[in-house]
Amino acid sequence: MTTDAPIQTRQFRNALGAFATGVTIVTTRSRAGEDIGLTANSFNSVSLEPPMVLWSLAKSSQSLPAFLESGYFAVHVLASSQEELSLTFATRGADKFAGLVLERGKGEIPLLGGCSARFQCRTAFNYEGGDHVIFVGEVQAFDHFNRPPLVFHSGRYAVTVERPAEPAPPAADNAEPDSSFSQDFLIYLLGRAHFQLFLELRRDLERHGLSEAQWFVLSILGIRDNRTVAELDRLLWYSGNRVTYELVASLTAGGFALLQGSYDPHACVTLTEAGRRIVIQLVAVAKATESHAERNLGFGETQLLKSALRSIIRETDPGLPTLLSPTHPE
């Protein structure tokens, strides 16, 4: 794919799917013309339209000034055969680019070969998240090579395989079941985890004068806008929020969205530039919060947790109420 060709949403989604666990090499070029690169495991997608990704770098990194000053960076999702390359770029002081055949991308950033996927990005925004700086990039070009990705799990490299469920250990004969409401009641645990995870984001919402319902609307529009009020209502009903014309109008009054149409559920909603900026900032905060919450979990535990939550969502899905059914006339 050339840098001038339009980025197709489906192709971009497929390329992002090559990222299995976060083993990447991020490169840039300093103002002095020095090639800079390091191994990172904090890569995430932000938006499909426009295509945007993010990653984070420790404030203590010697490479931080170069990434802050450069207007471009490249994220390389490593292939399973690139374990040695990953180790080289993770070693401080190593001659990382020695012997490598490089291509050049936007801003003359170095591009590595042999990877699973590759994203050339313009730095759109950076945000301080704890002891890291989060870089948000607008994807200018990407390549997807259909190579198996490199996996990093529990301090070791591995290949992508589905992990079987492990049986629970047998209970001791004298063990008493934990009947404490606060320790063993699933609804309470899920509710408390959601509340605590949302605290940091809620503080940022308050600084921008946004409610949770308004944030949910903006986050959906950040993935793809030009949606109707009725469509937003169907998408967000499961979060416990209802999207009304008045709610969207409040985002319009705040300069975050544009409302095209009269007072009806078919009015279309799009993001303004201010709306896109606030979505990017808040997604960066949410990703930093998620990474902080996962710091004591291994990769396997994180994936099992997400798999269990998806299973609960499937089993408890009540279906859309009649008034929200896509086949029901608005």
C-alpha positions in Angstrom: 0.0 0.0 0.0 1.4 3.4 -0.9 1.3 6.4 1.4 -1.0 8.3 -1.0 -3.6 5.5 -1.3 -6.8 5.9 0.8 -6.9 3.7 3.9 -9.9 1.3 3.8 -11.5 0.6 7.2 -11.8 -3.2 6.7 -8.2 -3.5 5.5 -7.1 -1.4 8.5 -9.1 -3.5 10.9 -7.5 -6.7 9.5 -4.0 -5.2 9.8 -4.7 -4.2 13.5 -5.8 -7.8 14.1 -2.2 -9.0 13.5 -1.3 -7.5 16.9 -1.7 -10.4 19.2 -0.1 -9.4 22.5 1.7 -6.2 22.0 5.3 -7.1 20.8 6.2 -4.1 18.6 9.2 -2.0 17.7 8.5 1.7 17.4 10.9 3.8 15.4 11.4 7.5 14.6 14.2 9.9 13.5 15.7 12.6 15.7 16.2 16.2 14.6 19.9 15.4 14.3 19.1 12.7 11.7 19.7 9.7 14.1 17.5 6.6 13.7 15.8 5.8 17.0 14.0 2.6 17.9 12.8 0.5 20.9 10.7 -2.5 21.7 7.3 -1.6 23.2 4.2 -3.6 24.3 1.7 -0.8 24.7 0.2 -0.6 21.2 -3.5 -0.2 20.8 -6.0 1.0 18.2 -8.0 4.2 18.9 -10.1 4.9 15.8 -10.9 3.4 12.4 -12.2 6.5 10.9 -9.9 8.3 10.8 -7.4 5.5 11.4 -5.5 6.2 14.6 -3.3 4.2 17.0 -1.6 4.8 20.3 1.4 3.5 22.3 3.2 4.7 25.5 6.8 5.3 26.5 8.3 5.6 30.0 9.2 9.2 30.9 12.6 7.8 32.0 13.4 6.6 28.5 16.4 8.2 26.8 14.5 8.1 23.5 11.6 10.2 24.8 12.9 13.6 23.5 13.3 12.2 20.0 9.7 10.9 19.9 8.4 14.2 21.4 10.3 16.3 18.8 9.6 14.2 15.7 6.4 14.6 13.9 6.3 10.9 12.8 6.8 7.4 14.1 6.4 3.8 12.8 5.0 0.9 14.7 6.1 -2.6 13.6 4.1 -5.6 14.8 6.8 -8.2 15.0 6.5 -11.6 13.3 7.2 -14.9 15.2 10.6 -15.1 13.6 11.8 -11.7 15.0 12.5 -12.6 18.6 16.1 -11.7 18.3 15.3 -8.4 16.7 12.9 -7.7 19.6 15.7 -8.4 22.1 18.1 -6.1 20.3 15.8 -3.2 20.3 15.0 -3.8 24.0 18.7 -3.5 24.9 19.9 0.0 25.9 23.0 1.1 24.2 22.9 -1.5 21.5 23.7 -0.6 17.9 20.1 -1.5 17.0 20.1 -0.7 13.3 23.5 -2.3 12.4 23.3 -4.6 9.4 19.6 -3.9 8.8 18.2 -3.1 5.4 15.9 -0.1 6.0 13.2 1.6 4.0 12.2 5.2 4.7 8.7 6.4 5.4 7.1 9.8 6.3 9.6 12.2 7.8 12.4 9.8 6.8 11.5 7.5 9.7 13.2 4.1 9.5 11.0 1.2 8.4 12.0 -2.4 9.3 11.2 -5.4 7.1 10.0 -9.0 7.9 7.3 -7.9 10.4 3.7 -9.0 10.6 2.2 -5.5 10.1 3.6 -2.0 9.9 2.0 1.4 10.6 3.4 4.8 9.6 1.9 7.5 11.8 1.9 11.3 12.1 2.0 12.3 15.8 -1.4 13.8 16.4 -1.2 14.1 20.2 0.7 13.1 23.3 -0.7 12.8 26.8 1.0 12.2 30.2 -0.4 9.0 31.7 1.3 8.5 35.1 5.0 7.6 34.6 4.5 7.2 30.8 3.8 9.5 27.9 1.0 8.2 25.6 1.5 9.0 21.9 -1.5 9.1 19.6 -0.8 8.8 15.9 -2.9 9.2 12.8 -2.0 6.4 10.4 -0.7 7.7 7.1 0.1 4.3 5.6 0.2 0.7 6.7 1.3 -2.8 5.5 -0.1 -6.2 6.4 2.1 -9.2 5.5 0.0 -12.1 6.9 3.0 -13.4 9.0 2.3 -15.1 12.4 2.8 -12.5 15.1 5.4 -12.7 17.9 3.8 -13.3 21.3 5.2 -12.4 24.7 3.7 -14.2 27.7 4.8 -14.4 31.3 8.3 -13.1 30.5 8.9 -15.4 27.6 8.3 -15.4 23.9 5.7 -17.9 22.5 3.5 -18.6 19.5 -0.2 -17.9 19.3 -2.2 -20.9 20.5 -5.6 -21.0 22.2 -5.2 -21.6 25.9 -7.4 -24.3 27.3 -9.5 -23.7 30.4 -7.9 -25.0 33.6 -10.0 -26.8 36.2 -10.4 -25.2 39.6 -8.3 -26.7 42.3 -10.2 -29.1 44.6 -11.4 -27.5 47.8 -10.0 -28.7 51.2 -12.3 -30.8 53.3 -12.5 -28.2 56.0 -12.8 -25.2 53.7 -15.7 -23.0 54.2 -17.4 -21.3 51.2 -16.8 -17.5 51.1 -20.4 -16.1 51.4 -19.3 -12.5 52.0 -21.4 -10.2 49.8 -18.4 -8.0 49.1 -16.0 -10.8 48.3 -18.1 -13.4 46.4 -21.1 -11.7 44.8 -20.4 -11.3 41.1 -22.7 -8.3 40.5 -21.1 -6.4 43.4 -17.6 -7.2 42.2 -18.4 -6.2 38.6 -20.0 -3.0 39.7 -17.2 -2.0 42.1 -14.5 -2.8 39.5 -16.4 -0.6 36.9 -16.8 2.2 39.4 -13.1 2.2 40.4 -11.8 1.9 36.9 -14.0 4.8 35.8 -12.9 7.1 38.5 -9.9 8.6 36.6 -11.8 9.0 33.4 -14.7 10.6 35.4 -12.4 13.2 36.8 -11.3 14.1 33.2 -14.9 14.2 32.1 -15.8 16.7 34.9 -12.9 18.9 33.8 -14.4 19.1 30.3 -18.0 19.5 31.6 -19.1 16.1 30.2 -21.4 13.5 31.7 -20.9 9.8 31.3 -23.7 9.6 28.8 -22.2 12.3 26.7 -18.8 10.5 26.8 -20.4 7.3 25.6 -21.9 9.1 22.7 -18.6 10.7 21.8 -16.7 7.4 22.0 -19.1 5.7 19.6 -18.8 8.7 17.2 -15.1 8.5 17.5 -15.2 5.0 16.0 -17.5 6.1 13.2 -19.6 9.2 13.1 -22.5 10.3 10.9 -24.9 8.1 12.9 -28.5 8.9 13.7 -29.8 9.6 17.1 -31.8 6.3 17.0 -28.7 4.3 16.0 -26.7 5.8 18.9 -29.6 4.9 21.2 -29.5 1.3 20.0 -25.8 1.0 20.4 -25.6 2.5 23.9 -28.7 1.0 25.5 -26.6 -1.9 26.8 -24.5 0.6 28.8 -27.6 1.8 30.7 -27.7 5.1 28.9 -30.4 6.4 26.6 -29.5 8.7 23.8 -32.1 11.4 23.2 -32.2 14.4 20.9 -31.7 16.6 23.9 -28.5 14.7 24.9 -27.1 15.1 21.4 -28.1 18.8 21.3 -26.2 19.4 24.5 -23.0 18.0 22.8 -23.8 20.4 19.9 -24.1 23.3 22.3 -20.7 22.4 23.7 -19.1 22.5 20.3 -18.3 18.7 20.3 -20.8 17.5 17.7 -23.0 18.7 14.8 -26.6 17.7 14.5 -28.1 17.5 11.0 -31.8 17.3 10.9 -34.9 18.3 12.8 -36.2 17.1 16.1 -36.5 13.4 15.2 -34.6 10.1 15.8 -33.3 10.2 12.2 -31.2 13.3 12.7 -27.6 12.6 11.9 -24.7 13.3 14.3 -21.1 14.0 13.4 -18.1 15.0 15.4 -16.5 18.5 15.2 -12.7 18.9 15.3 -13.0 19.8 19.0 -15.1 16.6 19.5 -12.4 14.5 17.9 -9.7 16.0 20.0 -11.6 15.4 23.2 -12.3 11.8 22.2 -8.6 11.2 21.6 -7.6 12.7 24.9 -10.2 10.7 26.9 -9.3 7.4 25.0 -5.7 8.0 26.0 -6.8 8.4 29.6 -8.9 5.2 29.4 -6.1 3.2 27.9 -3.6 4.4 30.6 -6.2 3.4 33.3 -6.6 0.0 31.7 -2.9 -0.6 31.5 -2.5 0.4 35.2 -5.3 -2.0 36.2 -3.6 -4.8 34.3 -0.1 -4.3 35.8 -0.4 -7.2 38.3 -2.1 -9.5 35.8 -0.2 -11.8 33.5 -1.2 -12.0 29.9 -3.1 -15.3 30.5 -5.1 -13.8 33.4 -6.0 -10.7 31.4 -7.2 -12.8 28.4 -9.1 -15.2 30.6 -10.8 -12.2 32.4 -11.9 -10.7 29.1 -13.1 -14.0 27.8 -15.1 -14.6 30.9 -16.7 -11.2 30.7 -17.6 -11.7 27.0 -19.2 -15.0 28.0 -21.2 -13.3 30.7 -22.4 -10.7 28.3 -23.5 -13.3 25.8 -25.4 -15.4 28.4 -27.1 -12.4 30.0 -28.0 -10.5 26.8 -31.7 -9.6 27.1 -31.9 -8.5 23.5 -33.1 -5.0 22.4 -36.5 -3.9 23.7 -39.2 -3.7 21.2 -39.0 0.0 20.8 -35.3 -0.2 19.9 -35.6 -3.2 17.5 -34.1 -2.3 14.1 -37.2 -3.7 12.5 -39.5 -1.4 14.5 -40.6 1.7 12.6 -39.2 4.9 14.2 
